[in-house]
Amino acid sequence: MPMTSSSRAVIAISMAIQNGSLSKLQSSFNGIFAIYKKQGPTSADVLNTLKKALLKEAGVANPNPRKRNKQPLKIGHGGTLDSNASGVLVVGIGEGTKMLTTMLAGSKKYRAVGELGKATDTLDVTGNVVEEKSYDHITKEAFEEKLKQFTGEIMQVPPLYSALKKDGKRMSVLLKQGQEVEAKPARPVTVYSLSLQDFSPPYFTIDVECGGGFYVRSLVDDLAKALSSCAHIKELTRTKQGQFTLEEHALKEDRWTLKDISQALQPCPNPSGQQKNAKKAKSKHKPTPSKSKALWCFGFVKDLWNA
């Protein structure tokens, strides 16, 4: 039986681990995988923890994951999760980092627990309460009926406290520094599905599948306003991103090891002989080696996306 690109990658990474060779590890560790982000740390903090663990296991003395220059291992994520949120965080490593924009734009699933009657400045439980309203008039039937208005192509204003930037700085950081920040204009977003899982006022649980650029915090805020009340998110869990699900693919922190990741890694496959010949025929437009790997990885990620 022919060996798959995934099997070849696992063997190459395993050999690098056994030989204790960081250079071989760098050349073999290319692809995407998913980890579990717990509630509390930022997505950047989680990546730094992951990177430090991998570098330490690979034999790097006193690894500093925050130092960007001359990094021995490139790692990035495919979409920020709020510090208060948990769940699937897709990670790109090596050449896989170049394909994370595909994950940013793709489909994601969330489960959110909201609380009616209280609005906060951050739209979640981490913020300060800025408004309180009655919710006694809201029935389960009215709630479910209102969900229909937020399904499909809708316009949404991103929250002020977000990773979006103004003048090169995150809006959330500017607000914490006491600076005034204007809300970004409403933009089109897509909600593929939206359903009520539990309704026990003041609490409710919804499942949502959405496209890129969507904020569940804004959805909960807008939904409550449409019901003549207010609300904020108490818990938020990303249950799926692309092909990666929370139950099947997200590695918890005790499995952030070279061996476990090498087995979970969806690698960037090498081009076939026919593809190599096609590349030679277009030598005038031949990309650099790093770009070439990225192109093959892009095709692979697209295949995963459509699976």
C-alpha positions in Angstrom: 0.0 0.0 0.0 1.4 3.4 -0.9 2.5 5.6 2.0 0.4 8.7 2.5 1.9 12.2 3.0 0.6 12.1 6.5 2.4 8.8 7.2 5.7 10.2 5.7 5.4 13.3 7.9 4.9 11.3 11.1 8.0 9.1 10.3 10.1 12.2 9.5 9.1 13.9 12.7 9.6 10.8 14.8 13.1 10.4 13.4 13.9 14.0 14.3 12.6 13.5 17.8 14.6 10.4 18.3 17.8 12.0 16.9 17.2 15.1 19.0 17.8 17.3 15.9 16.1 20.7 16.0 17.0 21.4 12.4 15.4 18.2 11.2 12.4 19.0 13.3 12.1 22.4 11.7 12.0 20.9 8.2 9.6 18.1 9.2 7.1 20.0 11.3 4.8 21.6 8.7 1.0 21.6 8.8 -2.0 22.3 10.9 -3.6 20.7 14.0 -6.0 21.7 16.8 -5.5 22.2 20.5 -7.9 22.9 23.4 -7.8 26.4 24.8 -9.0 26.6 28.3 -10.9 29.5 29.8 -8.6 32.3 31.1 -5.4 32.8 29.1 -5.4 34.7 25.8 -4.9 32.8 22.5 -1.4 34.4 22.3 -0.6 33.2 25.8 -1.7 29.6 24.9 0.5 29.6 21.8 3.5 30.8 23.8 2.9 28.0 26.3 2.7 25.4 23.5 5.8 26.7 21.8 7.8 26.8 25.0 6.9 23.1 25.7 7.8 22.0 22.2 11.1 23.9 22.1 12.0 22.5 25.6 11.3 19.0 24.5 13.3 19.5 21.3 16.3 20.4 23.4 16.4 24.2 23.2 17.9 25.6 26.4 15.9 28.4 28.1 13.3 28.8 25.2 11.8 32.3 25.0 8.5 31.9 22.9 7.9 35.6 22.9 11.1 36.5 21.1 10.1 36.9 17.5 13.5 37.3 15.8 15.3 34.1 14.7 12.6 31.8 16.1 13.6 28.2 15.6 9.9 27.1 15.3 7.2 29.1 13.7 3.7 28.8 15.2 0.5 30.7 14.6 -3.3 30.3 15.2 -6.2 30.4 12.8 -8.6 32.7 14.8 -8.5 34.4 18.2 -10.6 33.0 21.0 -11.5 35.5 23.7 -9.7 35.0 27.0 -13.1 34.1 28.6 -13.7 31.5 25.9 -12.6 27.9 25.5 -12.5 25.2 22.9 -10.9 24.5 19.5 -7.9 26.6 18.5 -6.4 25.7 15.2 -2.6 26.0 15.1 -0.3 26.2 12.1 3.3 25.2 12.5 6.2 25.8 10.0 4.8 26.3 6.5 1.3 25.6 7.9 1.3 29.1 9.4 0.9 30.5 5.9 -2.4 28.9 5.4 -4.1 30.1 8.6 -6.0 32.8 6.7 -8.1 30.0 5.2 -9.2 29.1 8.8 -9.9 32.7 9.6 -12.4 32.9 6.8 -14.0 29.5 7.2 -16.9 28.0 9.2 -16.9 27.8 13.0 -19.3 26.4 15.5 -19.9 27.7 19.0 -22.0 27.0 22.1 -22.8 30.1 24.1 -24.5 30.5 27.5 -26.0 33.9 28.0 -27.6 35.8 30.8 -30.7 38.0 30.2 -31.3 41.2 32.1 -27.7 42.5 32.4 -25.4 44.1 29.7 -21.7 44.6 30.2 -19.2 46.9 28.4 -17.3 43.9 27.1 -20.5 42.0 26.2 -19.3 39.1 28.3 -19.0 38.2 32.0 -15.5 39.8 32.3 -16.9 43.3 31.9 -18.7 45.8 34.1 -22.5 45.9 34.2 -23.6 49.0 32.3 -27.3 48.3 32.0 -30.1 46.2 33.6 -33.5 45.5 32.1 -36.5 43.2 32.7 -36.7 39.9 30.9 -39.9 38.5 32.4 -41.8 39.2 29.1 -39.5 36.9 27.1 -40.9 33.4 26.4 -39.1 30.5 24.9 -41.3 30.7 21.8 -40.5 34.4 21.3 -36.8 33.7 21.8 -36.8 31.0 19.1 -38.8 33.1 16.7 -36.4 36.0 17.1 -33.4 33.7 16.2 -34.7 33.5 12.7 -33.9 37.2 12.2 -30.2 36.5 12.9 -29.8 33.6 10.5 -28.3 33.9 7.0 -26.5 37.0 5.7 -26.8 39.7 8.4 -25.1 43.0 9.3 -23.2 43.1 12.5 -21.3 45.7 14.5 -18.1 44.2 16.1 -17.8 44.8 19.8 -15.6 47.6 21.1 -13.6 45.2 23.2 -12.1 43.1 20.4 -8.9 42.2 18.6 -9.7 44.6 15.8 -7.2 47.4 15.5 -7.3 51.2 15.3 -4.0 53.0 14.2 -2.2 49.6 14.6 -3.3 49.0 18.1 -6.0 46.6 19.4 -9.2 48.4 20.3 -9.5 46.5 23.6 -6.0 47.7 24.6 -6.8 51.3 23.8 -10.0 51.1 25.8 -8.2 49.7 28.8 -5.7 52.6 28.5 -8.6 55.0 28.9 -8.7 56.1 25.3 -11.9 56.8 23.4 -12.7 54.4 20.6 -15.5 54.5 18.1 -17.4 51.4 17.1 -16.4 49.9 13.7 -19.2 50.2 11.1 -21.6 47.3 10.6 -20.3 44.6 8.2 -21.8 41.6 6.5 -21.4 38.3 8.3 -22.9 34.8 7.8 -24.8 32.7 10.2 -25.3 29.2 8.8 -27.4 27.8 11.7 -28.7 29.1 15.0 -30.6 27.1 17.5 -31.8 27.4 21.1 -30.6 24.4 23.3 -31.9 25.5 26.7 -34.1 28.3 28.0 -34.1 28.7 31.8 -34.4 32.5 32.4 -32.3 34.4 33.0 -30.0 31.9 31.4 -30.1 30.5 27.9 -27.9 28.3 25.7 -27.5 28.6 21.9 -25.6 26.8 19.3 -24.3 28.8 16.3 -22.4 28.0 13.1 -21.0 31.1 11.4 -18.5 32.3 8.9 -15.4 34.4 9.5 -15.4 37.8 11.2 -18.5 36.9 13.3 -18.8 37.8 17.0 -21.0 35.7 19.2 -20.9 38.4 21.9 -22.4 40.9 19.4 -25.1 38.3 18.5 -26.2 37.8 22.1 -26.2 41.6 22.6 -28.2 42.3 19.5 -30.6 39.4 20.1 -31.5 40.6 23.6 -32.0 44.2 22.3 -34.4 42.8 19.7 -36.3 41.2 22.5 -36.5 44.5 24.4 -34.0 43.5 27.0 -30.3 43.1 27.4 -27.8 40.2 27.9 -24.2 39.2 28.0 -22.3 36.0 27.5 -21.3 33.9 30.6 -19.7 31.0 28.8 -18.4 30.6 25.2 -17.0 27.4 23.7 -15.8 26.9 20.1 -16.8 23.4 19.3 -15.6 23.2 15.7 -13.4 25.1 13.3 -13.1 23.8 9.7 -12.7 20.0 10.0 -11.4 20.1 13.6 -13.9 19.3 16.3 -13.6 19.7 20.1 -14.3 16.0 20.8 -12.1 14.4 18.2 -9.2 16.7 17.4 -8.4 19.3 20.1 -5.3 18.2 22.0 -5.4 19.1 25.7 -2.3 20.5 27.4 -1.0 17.2 28.7 -0.8 16.1 25.0 1.2 19.1 23.8 4.1 16.9 23.0 6.1 16.4 19.8 4.9 12.8 19.5 1.2 13.6 20.0 1.3 16.6 17.6 3.2 14.7 15.0 0.4 12.1 15.0 -2.4 14.7 14.9 -0.7 17.0 12.4 -2.3 17.5 9.0 0.9 18.0 6.9 1.5 20.0 3.8 2.1 17.2 1.2 5.0 17.3 -1.3 4.0 17.9 -4.9 3.6 14.9 -7.2 5.9 14.2 -10.2 3.3 15.5 -12.6 2.9 18.7 -10.5 6.7 19.1 -10.4 6.9 18.9 -14.3 4.1 21.5 -14.5 6.1 23.8 -12.3 9.2 23.4 -14.5 7.1 24.3 -17.6 6.3 27.6 -15.9 9.9 28.4 -14.8 9.4 32.1 -15.7 7.0 32.4 -12.8 8.7 29.9 -10.5 8.0 30.8 -6.8 10.7 30.6 -4.1 11.0 27.3 -2.3 9.1 28.7 0.7 6.3 30.0 -1.5 6.2 26.7 -3.3 5.6 24.7 -0.1 2.9 27.2 0.9 1.1 26.7 -2.4 1.0 22.9 -2.0 -0.2 23.4 1.6 -2.9 25.8 0.4 -4.3 23.1 -1.9 -4.1 20.6 0.9 -6.0 22.8 3.3 -8.7 23.5 0.7 -9.1 19.8 0.3 -9.5 19.4 4.0 -12.0 22.3 4.1 -14.2 20.6 1.5 -14.0 17.2 3.1 
